[in-house]
Amino acid sequence: MERYKVENTQLGAHPLAFNGLAGELFKTWLICWLLPTPTLGISFLWYRAAAFRYFTGNTHYEGLQFESDLTGGQYLKLYFVMWL
């Protein structure tokens, strides 16, 4: 799904490219869904931050590669601000 969204997005006349594979995030996703009760759902925020870093790191535009160092704690702060 992410590949479809990215590769169907253009900036000007140039499309973005995505070279990630869904299987690379599967282990992180599985851990997230095995730990929701003991972590009170915080594992979901950890996964969303990991997924954002992965998707950002695998998105390219005209030879430029994007990157992010967003952590689960920073994602939690953003989530809190959105709910205020």
N, CA, C and O atoms as a DFTB+ gen file, in Angstrom:
336 C
 N C O
     1  1       0.819      -1.189       0.000
     2  2       0.000       0.000       0.000
     3  2       0.868       1.261       0.000
     4  3       0.580       2.229      -0.703
     5  1       1.934       1.229       0.800
     6  2       2.821       2.392       0.868
     7  2       3.494       2.619      -0.487
     8  3       3.634       3.759      -0.931
     9  1       3.906       1.539      -1.134
    10  2       4.527       1.657      -2.454
    11  2       3.563       2.325      -3.431
    12  3       3.960       3.205      -4.195
    13  1       2.309       1.913      -3.406
    14  2       1.315       2.491      -4.306
    15  2       1.153       3.987      -4.055
    16  3       1.139       4.787      -4.990
    17  1       1.029       4.357      -2.766
    18  2       0.859       5.779      -2.436
    19  2       2.056       6.606      -2.874
    20  3       1.897       7.664      -3.482
    21  1       3.264       6.121      -2.562
    22  2       4.474       6.885      -2.873
    23  2       4.695       6.976      -4.373
    24  3       4.966       8.056      -4.897
    25  1       4.581       5.851      -5.067
    26  2       4.887       5.852      -6.497
    27  2       3.815       6.526      -7.343
    28  3       4.032       6.761      -8.532
    29  1       2.676       6.839      -6.765
    30  2       1.647       7.590      -7.468
    31  2       1.592       9.040      -6.988
    32  3       0.590       9.729      -7.181
    33  1       2.667       9.492      -6.366
    34  2       2.802      10.877      -5.936
    35  2       3.891      11.535      -6.762
    36  3       4.953      10.949      -6.973
    37  1       3.636      12.740      -7.226
    38  2       4.627      13.478      -8.017
    39  2       4.876      14.841      -7.404
    40  3       3.969      15.466      -6.854
    41  1       6.111      15.290      -7.503
    42  2       6.464      16.664      -7.172
    43  2       6.860      17.303      -8.484
    44  3       7.926      17.020      -9.031
    45  1       6.005      18.158      -8.978
    46  2       6.228      18.691     -10.317
    47  2       5.989      17.579     -11.325
    48  3       4.947      16.924     -11.300
    49  1       6.959      17.366     -12.214
    50  2       6.832      16.316     -13.226
    51  2       7.567      15.045     -12.829
    52  3       7.621      14.102     -13.617
    53  1       8.134      14.996     -11.628
    54  2       8.956      13.858     -11.219
    55  2       8.256      13.030     -10.135
    56  3       7.824      13.580      -9.122
    57  1       8.142      11.724     -10.339
    58  2       7.507      10.873      -9.339
    59  2       8.469      10.495      -8.212
    60  3       9.687      10.525      -8.388
    61  1       7.918      10.147      -7.074
    62  2       8.707       9.593      -5.987
    63  2       8.848       8.087      -6.221
    64  3       8.079       7.493      -6.977
    65  1       9.829       7.486      -5.570
    66  2      10.042       6.041      -5.696
    67  2      10.122       5.425      -4.300
    68  3      10.545       6.072      -3.342
    69  1       9.707       4.167      -4.207
    70  2       9.735       3.441      -2.933
    71  2      10.346       2.075      -3.185
    72  3       9.940       1.373      -4.110
    73  1      11.336       1.686      -2.356
    74  2      11.983       0.394      -2.579
    75  2      11.923      -0.529      -1.367
    76  3      12.748      -1.435      -1.253
    77  1      10.984      -0.328      -0.472
    78  2      10.852      -1.175       0.708
    79  2      10.033      -2.427       0.428
    80  3       9.309      -2.504      -0.565
    81  1      10.158      -3.409       1.321
    82  2       9.391      -4.648       1.238
    83  2       8.599      -4.833       2.526
    84  3       9.113      -4.567       3.612
    85  1       7.371      -5.282       2.416
    86  2       6.504      -5.426       3.589
    87  2       7.071      -6.416       4.606
    88  3       6.891      -6.235       5.810
    89  1       7.741      -7.441       4.143
    90  2       8.275      -8.458       5.038
    91  2       9.307      -7.933       6.019
    92  3       9.491      -8.510       7.092
    93  1       9.979      -6.853       5.669
    94  2      11.009      -6.302       6.545
    95  2      10.411      -5.698       7.814
    96  3      11.100      -5.609       8.830
    97  1       9.159      -5.287       7.777
    98  2       8.498      -4.723       8.955
    99  2       7.690      -5.762       9.726
   100  3       7.162      -5.459      10.796
   101  1       7.585      -6.979       9.202
   102  2       6.715      -7.980       9.804
   103  2       7.127      -8.331      11.230
   104  3       6.261      -8.452      12.096
   105  1       8.410      -8.497      11.500
   106  2       8.878      -8.859      12.841
   107  2       8.496      -7.766      13.850
   108  3       8.034      -8.070      14.950
   109  1       8.687      -6.517      13.480
   110  2       8.334      -5.400      14.358
   111  2       6.826      -5.380      14.599
   112  3       6.379      -5.162      15.725
   113  1       6.044      -5.606      13.546
   114  2       4.588      -5.629      13.664
   115  2       4.136      -6.765      14.575
   116  3       3.249      -6.577      15.408
   117  1       4.741      -7.944      14.422
   118  2       4.373      -9.098      15.228
   119  2       4.649      -8.844      16.713
   120  3       3.820      -9.164      17.565
   121  1       5.800      -8.274      17.014
   122  2       6.128      -7.947      18.405
   123  2       5.105      -6.952      18.962
   124  3       4.658      -7.083      20.101
   125  1       4.746      -5.972      18.160
   126  2       3.760      -4.974      18.586
   127  2       2.442      -5.630      18.956
   128  3       1.847      -5.284      19.976
   129  1       1.981      -6.559      18.156
   130  2       0.674      -7.180      18.407
   131  2       0.720      -8.272      19.469
   132  3      -0.328      -8.714      19.939
   133  1       1.907      -8.713      19.853
   134  2       2.011      -9.668      20.947
   135  2       2.095      -8.977      22.308
   136  3       1.865      -9.606      23.341
   137  1       2.424      -7.686      22.308
   138  2       2.653      -6.971      23.563
   139  2       1.645      -5.867      23.917
   140  3       1.970      -5.045      24.773
   141  1       0.466      -5.790      23.330
   142  2      -0.384      -4.637      23.650
   143  2      -0.852      -4.600      25.104
   144  3      -0.913      -3.524      25.698
   145  1      -1.178      -5.734      25.680
   146  2      -1.662      -5.737      27.066
   147  2      -0.559      -5.415      28.063
   148  3      -0.747      -4.535      28.902
   149  1       0.615      -6.111      28.004
   150  2       1.652      -5.792      28.998
   151  2       2.199      -4.366      28.877
   152  3       2.661      -3.796      29.866
   153  1       2.150      -3.796      27.686
   154  2       2.704      -2.449      27.514
   155  2       1.619      -1.374      27.511
   156  3       1.905      -0.200      27.273
   157  1       0.375      -1.773      27.774
   158  2      -0.764      -0.845      27.793
   159  2      -0.920      -0.097      26.479
   160  3      -1.325       1.066      26.468
   161  1      -0.603      -0.752      25.380
   162  2      -0.778      -0.157      24.052
   163  2       0.385       0.686      23.574
   164  3       0.365       1.154      22.436
   165  1       1.389       0.896      24.395
   166  2       2.528       1.724      23.993
   167  2       3.324       1.043      22.884
   168  3       4.013       1.718      22.119
   169  1       3.239      -0.284      22.788
   170  2       3.948      -0.983      21.710
   171  2       3.444      -0.525      20.348
   172  3       4.195      -0.546      19.373
   173  1       2.172      -0.110      20.271
   174  2       1.637       0.392      19.009
   175  2       2.339       1.685      18.592
   176  3       2.650       1.868      17.415
   177  1       2.588       2.572      19.536
   178  2       3.298       3.819      19.229
   179  2       4.736       3.530      18.803
   180  3       5.263       4.180      17.901
   181  1       5.365       2.554      19.455
   182  2       6.720       2.145      19.074
   183  2       6.721       1.627      17.641
   184  3       7.614       1.958      16.862
   185  1       5.716       0.809      17.286
   186  2       5.627       0.288      15.918
   187  2       5.402       1.405      14.915
   188  3       6.043       1.424      13.864
   189  1       4.504       2.339      15.215
   190  2       4.216       3.443      14.274
   191  2       5.473       4.275      14.012
   192  3       5.703       4.707      12.882
   193  1       6.282       4.501      15.040
   194  2       7.531       5.247      14.849
   195  2       8.498       4.440      13.990
   196  3       9.148       4.999      13.107
   197  1       8.603       3.135      14.235
   198  2       9.486       2.275      13.440
   199  2       9.017       2.221      11.992
   200  3       9.837       2.266      11.075
   201  1       7.712       2.126      11.777
   202  2       7.171       2.088      10.422
   203  2       7.430       3.416       9.703
   204  3       7.786       3.427       8.524
   205  1       7.252       4.536      10.415
   206  2       7.513       5.840       9.803
   207  2       8.973       5.960       9.376
   208  3       9.263       6.434       8.278
   209  1       9.902       5.527      10.249
   210  2      11.326       5.561       9.896
   211  2      11.603       4.674       8.688
   212  3      12.368       5.051       7.800
   213  1      10.985       3.499       8.654
   214  2      11.201       2.568       7.544
   215  2      10.667       3.141       6.236
   216  3      11.366       3.138       5.223
   217  1       9.429       3.632       6.256
   218  2       8.832       4.184       5.039
   219  2       9.593       5.408       4.556
   220  3       9.814       5.570       3.356
   221  1       9.988       6.254       5.467
   222  2      10.743       7.455       5.095
   223  2      12.096       7.080       4.511
   224  3      12.511       7.659       3.506
   225  1      12.785       6.134       5.112
   226  2      14.102       5.726       4.639
   227  2      14.083       5.015       3.301
   228  3      15.116       4.927       2.637
   229  1      12.934       4.508       2.893
   230  2      12.834       3.799       1.617
   231  2      12.142       4.614       0.536
   232  3      11.798       4.082      -0.519
   233  1      11.935       5.896       0.789
   234  2      11.328       6.789      -0.190
   235  2      12.424       7.637      -0.830
   236  3      13.279       8.193      -0.141
   237  1      12.385       7.726      -2.159
   238  2      13.406       8.455      -2.909
   239  2      12.750       9.441      -3.869
   240  3      11.640       9.224      -4.355
   241  1      13.465      10.520      -4.124
   242  2      13.011      11.515      -5.099
   243  2      14.213      12.047      -5.853
   244  3      15.060      12.735      -5.283
   245  1      14.284      11.729      -7.133
   246  2      15.350      12.247      -8.009
   247  2      16.745      12.094      -7.390
   248  3      17.523      13.048      -7.381
   249  1      17.062      10.920      -6.882
   250  2      18.377      10.668      -6.313
   251  2      18.527      11.059      -4.849
   252  3      19.568      10.797      -4.247
   253  1      17.514      11.677      -4.273
   254  2      17.546      12.041      -2.859
   255  2      16.854      10.956      -2.044
   256  3      15.795      10.463      -2.433
   257  1      17.446      10.586      -0.922
   258  2      16.817       9.621      -0.028
   259  2      16.441      10.341       1.257
   260  3      17.246      11.081       1.822
   261  1      15.220      10.122       1.713
   262  2      14.740      10.741       2.933
   263  2      15.119       9.877       4.125
   264  3      15.381       8.684       3.970
   265  1      15.149      10.468       5.310
   266  2      15.399       9.689       6.518
   267  2      14.737      10.368       7.710
   268  3      14.413      11.555       7.666
   269  1      14.544       9.602       8.765
   270  2      13.925      10.108       9.977
   271  2      14.550       9.414      11.174
   272  3      14.974       8.263      11.078
   273  1      14.606      10.109      12.297
   274  2      15.080       9.498      13.539
   275  2      13.995       9.579      14.624
   276  3      14.302       9.634      15.814
   277  1      12.732       9.585      14.200
   278  2      11.601       9.646      15.109
   279  2      11.606       8.430      16.032
   280  3      11.749       7.297      15.573
   281  1      11.450       8.668      17.329
   282  2      11.410       7.578      18.310
   283  2       9.975       7.383      18.800
   284  3       9.098       8.207      18.543
   285  1       9.762       6.296      19.499
   286  2       8.439       6.038      20.062
   287  2       8.022       7.116      21.050
   288  3       6.850       7.490      21.097
   289  1       8.972       7.623      21.846
   290  2       8.675       8.694      22.797
   291  2       8.269       9.983      22.097
   292  3       7.342      10.666      22.532
   293  1       8.961      10.312      21.016
   294  2       8.603      11.503      20.254
   295  2       7.232      11.338      19.603
   296  3       6.453      12.287      19.529
   297  1       6.948      10.127      19.134
   298  2       5.643       9.848      18.544
   299  2       4.549      10.013      19.596
   300  3       3.477      10.540      19.302
   301  1       4.819       9.562      20.822
   302  2       3.866       9.714      21.915
   303  2       3.595      11.189      22.191
   304  3       2.445      11.575      22.398
   305  1       4.636      12.016      22.197
   306  2       4.457      13.460      22.409
   307  2       3.597      14.065      21.300
   308  3       2.712      14.876      21.575
   309  1       3.853      13.678      20.053
   310  2       3.042      14.175      18.937
   311  2       1.584      13.734      19.083
   312  3       0.662      14.508      18.826
   313  1       1.393      12.502      19.493
   314  2       0.055      11.957      19.695
   315  2      -0.682      12.742      20.779
   316  3      -1.867      13.043      20.643
   317  1       0.033      13.070      21.857
   318  2      -0.544      13.856      22.948
   319  2      -0.966      15.246      22.471
   320  3      -2.056      15.715      22.802
   321  1      -0.119      15.892      21.708
   322  2      -0.405      17.230      21.201
   323  2      -1.631      17.208      20.288
   324  3      -2.442      18.135      20.307
   325  1      -1.763      16.148      19.490
   326  2      -2.917      16.051      18.602
   327  2      -4.222      15.963      19.391
   328  3      -5.239      16.507      18.960
   329  1      -4.206      15.287      20.535
   330  2      -5.422      15.111      21.308
   331  2      -5.768      16.325      22.161
   332  3      -6.873      16.405      22.697
   333  1      -4.846      17.266      22.293
   334  2      -5.160      18.473      23.099
   335  2      -5.970      19.436      22.350
   336  3      -6.317      20.493      22.876
